[in-house]
């Protein structure tokens, strides 16, 4: 017969309920609405266009603690514009905004980073151009081992 394993998280949850009488929150991660609010904070009410931005992620991440992500352009910029910034958001991490990258007008817009994903989730990327146009893309990453202890 297998003996149940008491984890630190389980012990803390039980202690919280016992001492405070408050149940542990069931969802400690960002909801899609949190990500929508974070995105609105970055771009306001501007529409998000598709097609110019490339978000490279693995389809399946065996370890959520180090998921490689890169952002670059999939095509040519409209004449007379440059990329001001890239923003990476997550629909399932505790804080939706993962990273922001800012570029000078004469730089090559490329960013690469390793992120921690707690669970299978959708990543959003935004590119804001110098004329205010916003391009976006979404990729779903399936995480088999969570990066936040799970």
Rosetta silent file (secondary structure, phi, psi, omega in degrees, C-alpha in Angstrom):
SEQUENCE: XXXXXXXXXXXXXXXXXXXXXXXXXXXXXXXXXXXXXXXXXXXXXXXXXXXXXXXXXXXXXXXXXXXXXXXXXXXXXXXXXXXXXXXXXXXXXXXXXXXXXXXXXXXXXXXXXXXXXXXXXXXXXXXXXXXXXXXXXXXXXXXXXXXXXX
SCORE:     score description
SCORE:     0.000 S_00000001
   1 L     0.000  130.230 -178.730    0.000    0.000    0.000 S_00000001
   2 L   -75.952  138.409  177.868    1.413    3.377   -1.021 S_00000001
   3 L   -88.161  131.029  178.937    1.924    5.958    1.697 S_00000001
   4 L   -64.046  141.654 -179.134    0.506    9.399    0.884 S_00000001
   5 L   -95.884  128.121  177.793    3.198   12.047    0.408 S_00000001
   6 L   -97.627  110.485 -179.971    2.795   15.282    2.359 S_00000001
   7 L   -88.762  163.525  178.307    4.307   18.107    0.359 S_00000001
   8 H   -60.811  -40.849 -179.697    5.262   21.499    1.709 S_00000001
   9 H   -62.614  -44.407  179.829    2.508   23.113   -0.376 S_00000001
  10 H   -62.840  -41.678  179.277   -0.131   20.744    1.012 S_00000001
  11 H   -63.355  -44.370  179.102    1.074   21.394    4.560 S_00000001
  12 H   -66.060  -38.111  177.429    0.924   25.186    4.070 S_00000001
  13 H   -62.731  -45.427 -179.795   -2.536   24.985    2.538 S_00000001
  14 H   -63.747  -41.825  179.771   -3.811   22.943    5.459 S_00000001
  15 H   -65.222  -39.183  178.984   -2.200   25.282    7.992 S_00000001
  16 H   -62.661  -45.989  179.878   -3.721   28.341    6.282 S_00000001
  17 H   -65.218  -41.405 -177.794   -7.201   26.848    6.382 S_00000001
  18 H   -67.202  -43.400 -175.522   -6.768   25.686    9.990 S_00000001
  19 H   -80.194  -47.613 -174.211   -5.415   28.977   11.353 S_00000001
  20 H   -96.607  -17.775 -175.716   -7.305   31.561    9.311 S_00000001
  21 L    71.791   18.701 -177.795  -10.319   29.592    8.243 S_00000001
  22 L  -109.453  126.005  177.897   -9.640   30.833    4.704 S_00000001
  23 L   -69.952  151.519  178.400   -9.494   28.343    1.848 S_00000001
  24 L   -68.721  137.913  179.862   -6.453   28.358   -0.432 S_00000001
  25 L   -62.748  133.683 -177.623   -7.070   30.147   -3.748 S_00000001
  26 L   -75.718  -29.216 -176.936   -7.814   27.637   -6.471 S_00000001
  27 L  -126.201  100.584 -179.311   -6.403   29.752   -9.297 S_00000001
  28 L   -97.315   11.316 -177.518   -3.147   31.545   -8.541 S_00000001
  29 L  -113.496  161.350 -177.458   -2.344   32.170  -12.182 S_00000001
  30 L   -64.751  138.553  173.108   -3.362   34.929  -14.560 S_00000001
  31 L   -88.850  164.317  178.816   -6.680   34.563  -16.309 S_00000001
  32 H   -57.427  -33.823  179.366   -7.100   35.515  -19.937 S_00000001
  33 H   -65.551  -34.457  175.725   -8.867   38.685  -18.749 S_00000001
  34 H   -63.966  -40.965  179.233   -5.715   39.661  -16.774 S_00000001
  35 H   -67.633  -38.706  176.244   -3.683   39.209  -19.936 S_00000001
  36 H   -61.697  -41.313  178.321   -6.212   41.264  -21.900 S_00000001
  37 H   -65.300  -41.784  178.241   -5.888   44.075  -19.330 S_00000001
  38 H   -63.581  -41.594  178.294   -2.081   43.932  -19.506 S_00000001
  39 H   -64.416  -42.663  178.659   -2.246   44.035  -23.312 S_00000001
  40 H   -63.222  -34.063  176.323   -4.659   46.983  -23.215 S_00000001
  41 H   -65.205  -28.825  179.820   -2.234   48.776  -20.902 S_00000001
  42 H   -83.466  -39.677 -171.735    0.476   48.383  -23.532 S_00000001
  43 H  -116.965   -5.584 -177.654   -1.450   49.236  -26.683 S_00000001
  44 L    66.464 -138.390 -178.481   -4.609   51.015  -25.536 S_00000001
  45 L   -96.756   12.914 -178.670   -7.483   50.561  -27.959 S_00000001
  46 L   -67.252  144.120  177.999   -5.335   50.147  -31.080 S_00000001
  47 L   -72.225  151.711  178.559   -6.192   47.154  -33.276 S_00000001
  48 E  -103.050  119.804  178.614   -3.771   44.220  -33.447 S_00000001
  49 E   -92.941  157.937 -179.973   -2.775   43.217  -36.982 S_00000001
  50 L  -110.598  157.945  166.737   -1.437   39.801  -37.967 S_00000001
  51 L   111.505  -24.715 -175.547    1.367   38.689  -40.235 S_00000001
  52 L   -95.015  -29.748 -174.105    4.522   40.712  -39.545 S_00000001
  53 E   -94.214  140.240  176.253    5.672   39.288  -36.214 S_00000001
  54 E  -117.672  125.610  176.499    7.181   35.825  -35.739 S_00000001
  55 E  -113.214  114.358 -178.162    7.047   34.137  -32.316 S_00000001
  56 E  -104.141  117.190  178.061    9.211   31.017  -32.175 S_00000001
  57 E  -139.575  158.432  171.856    8.437   28.587  -29.351 S_00000001
  58 L   -73.097  147.262  175.055    8.532   24.838  -28.960 S_00000001
  59 L   -70.321  -37.805 -179.594    5.154   23.150  -29.418 S_00000001
  60 E  -126.674  120.098  177.270    5.998   20.819  -26.538 S_00000001
  61 E  -105.627  115.903 -179.281    8.250   21.909  -23.669 S_00000001
  62 L   -70.103  -27.834  179.148    9.498   18.990  -21.625 S_00000001
  63 L  -132.332  114.445 -178.098   10.600   21.306  -18.829 S_00000001
  64 L   -70.842   -8.643 -178.380    8.624   24.458  -18.137 S_00000001
  65 L   -73.625  -26.470 -178.833   11.526   25.982  -16.182 S_00000001
  66 L  -141.601   85.261  179.946   13.480   26.900  -19.333 S_00000001
  67 E  -102.456  118.333 -179.799   11.357   27.395  -22.429 S_00000001
  68 E   -74.822  133.831 -179.823   13.211   29.119  -25.300 S_00000001
  69 E  -135.339  135.235  174.000   11.274   31.942  -26.949 S_00000001
  70 E  -135.160  150.253 -179.410   12.383   34.250  -29.746 S_00000001
  71 E  -127.540  132.640  173.333   10.747   37.202  -31.474 S_00000001
  72 E  -158.290 -176.407 -178.585   11.604   38.662  -34.852 S_00000001
  73 E   -92.927  137.867  179.415    9.983   39.925  -38.029 S_00000001
  74 L   -92.651   -5.174 -178.447    8.463   37.509  -40.531 S_00000001
  75 L  -157.055 -167.724 -179.135    8.448   40.098  -43.316 S_00000001
  76 L   -86.517  147.275  176.241    9.442   43.601  -44.298 S_00000001
  77 L   -74.914  150.841  171.620    8.402   46.671  -42.372 S_00000001
  78 L   -58.588  146.690 -176.766    6.206   49.273  -44.032 S_00000001
  79 L   -59.171  133.772  177.212    8.366   51.995  -45.591 S_00000001
  80 L    85.355    4.093  179.326    9.401   54.690  -43.143 S_00000001
  81 L  -115.411  158.418  173.612    8.650   52.701  -39.984 S_00000001
  82 L  -133.171  168.377  176.783   10.815   50.982  -37.396 S_00000001
  83 E   -90.049  122.340  175.562   10.058   48.653  -34.502 S_00000001
  84 E   -81.657  -43.097 -174.658    9.812   50.483  -31.191 S_00000001
  85 E  -160.791  155.453  168.360    9.224   47.446  -28.973 S_00000001
  86 E  -115.215  143.896  175.529    8.342   43.779  -28.586 S_00000001
  87 E  -133.112  137.033 -179.698    6.232   42.589  -25.641 S_00000001
  88 E  -116.798  123.836 -178.652    5.746   38.992  -24.505 S_00000001
  89 E  -123.219  154.361 -179.348    2.661   38.086  -22.466 S_00000001
  90 E  -125.433  137.790  178.486    1.461   34.837  -20.931 S_00000001
  91 L   -88.548    0.190 -176.170   -2.115   33.717  -20.360 S_00000001
  92 L  -133.777   -0.462  178.012   -1.182   31.315  -17.564 S_00000001
  93 L   -90.737  160.634 -178.281    1.620   32.751  -15.425 S_00000001
  94 L   -58.616  -35.422  177.529    0.967   34.741  -12.236 S_00000001
  95 L  -115.827  118.188 -173.160    2.116   37.984  -13.914 S_00000001
  96 L   -62.570  -40.683 -177.799    0.925   38.292  -17.533 S_00000001
  97 E   -80.287  110.772 -178.782    3.728   40.539  -18.860 S_00000001
  98 E   -84.317  -46.998 -175.827    6.818   38.334  -19.150 S_00000001
  99 E  -158.004  152.688  172.717    9.205   40.672  -20.973 S_00000001
 100 E  -131.324  138.410 -179.572    9.470   43.892  -22.961 S_00000001
 101 E  -126.055  128.737 -178.189   12.232   44.680  -25.434 S_00000001
 102 E  -114.746  141.627 -174.147   12.857   48.212  -26.721 S_00000001
 103 L  -124.168  145.643  172.295   14.783   49.036  -29.897 S_00000001
 104 L   -79.517  162.403 -176.871   16.519   52.107  -31.258 S_00000001
 105 L   -60.973  -22.755 -176.064   15.510   53.167  -34.783 S_00000001
 106 L  -105.378   11.411 -178.385   18.708   51.702  -36.294 S_00000001
 107 L   -95.209  161.427  176.514   18.733   48.343  -34.487 S_00000001
 108 L   -85.730  119.554 -177.462   17.740   44.920  -35.757 S_00000001
 109 L   -75.978   96.542  177.231   14.473   43.919  -34.051 S_00000001
 110 L  -147.607  138.520  177.015   15.251   40.479  -32.616 S_00000001
 111 E  -143.237  141.440  177.449   14.860   39.156  -29.079 S_00000001
 112 E  -138.422  135.732 -176.678   15.534   35.775  -27.531 S_00000001
 113 E  -153.415  156.826  171.430   14.822   34.739  -23.969 S_00000001
 114 E  -107.728  130.192 -176.931   14.164   31.653  -21.856 S_00000001
 115 E  -119.314  160.957  176.696   10.978   31.847  -19.819 S_00000001
 116 L  -104.283  123.380  178.479    9.436   29.845  -17.019 S_00000001
 117 L  -117.375  125.467 -176.013    5.969   28.481  -17.730 S_00000001
 118 L   -76.039  -24.611 -174.383    4.023   26.907  -14.891 S_00000001
 119 L  -159.886  173.164  174.363    1.592   25.020  -17.119 S_00000001
 120 L   -60.757  131.041 -175.425    0.421   24.563  -20.689 S_00000001
 121 E  -162.688  170.621  178.488   -0.575   28.008  -21.912 S_00000001
 122 E  -100.325  131.150  174.098   -0.773   30.484  -24.738 S_00000001
 123 E   -99.774  140.727  175.994    1.942   33.090  -25.210 S_00000001
 124 E  -115.626  141.161  174.269    1.134   36.382  -26.900 S_00000001
 125 E  -126.464  141.793  179.035    3.676   38.607  -28.596 S_00000001
 126 E  -127.966  141.292  171.308    3.177   42.203  -29.675 S_00000001
 127 E  -120.387  126.985  178.168    5.302   44.448  -31.880 S_00000001
 128 E  -109.395  121.472 -177.720    4.679   48.177  -31.696 S_00000001
 129 E   -89.282  166.169 -177.228    5.930   50.136  -34.688 S_00000001
 130 L   -63.902  -24.323  178.093    7.078   53.751  -34.772 S_00000001
 131 L   -89.681    5.338  178.063    3.838   54.840  -36.478 S_00000001
 132 L    92.774   -6.329  178.677    1.764   53.271  -33.664 S_00000001
 133 L   -67.886  141.737 -179.377    0.697   50.180  -35.602 S_00000001
 134 E  -118.007  130.134  173.554    0.538   47.018  -33.497 S_00000001
 135 E  -115.289  144.912 -178.399    1.214   43.511  -34.799 S_00000001
 136 E  -143.152  162.594  178.040    0.541   40.406  -32.732 S_00000001
 137 E  -155.059  155.270  178.125    0.766   36.640  -32.728 S_00000001
 138 E  -130.457  141.250  172.820   -0.125   33.800  -30.334 S_00000001
 139 E  -134.300  138.986  174.137    1.484   30.386  -29.793 S_00000001
 140 E   -97.945  133.265  178.684    0.384   27.644  -27.422 S_00000001
 141 E  -116.023  122.132  176.826    3.130   25.784  -25.566 S_00000001
 142 E   -88.155  121.642 -178.245    2.315   22.422  -23.998 S_00000001
 143 E  -106.460  124.517 -179.833    4.319   22.002  -20.780 S_00000001
 144 L   -91.026  -32.852  174.911    4.833   18.476  -19.470 S_00000001
 145 L  -124.511  117.577 -175.495    6.764   19.385  -16.298 S_00000001
 146 L   -62.673  146.121 -179.288    5.785   22.713  -14.741 S_00000001
 147 L   -84.707   -4.650 -178.008    8.469   25.318  -14.215 S_00000001
 148 L  -115.337   43.266  174.275    7.102   26.464  -10.871 S_00000001
 149 L    90.893    7.926 -174.642    7.588   23.292   -8.881 S_00000001
 150 L  -113.592    0.000    0.000    4.939   21.095  -10.468 S_00000001
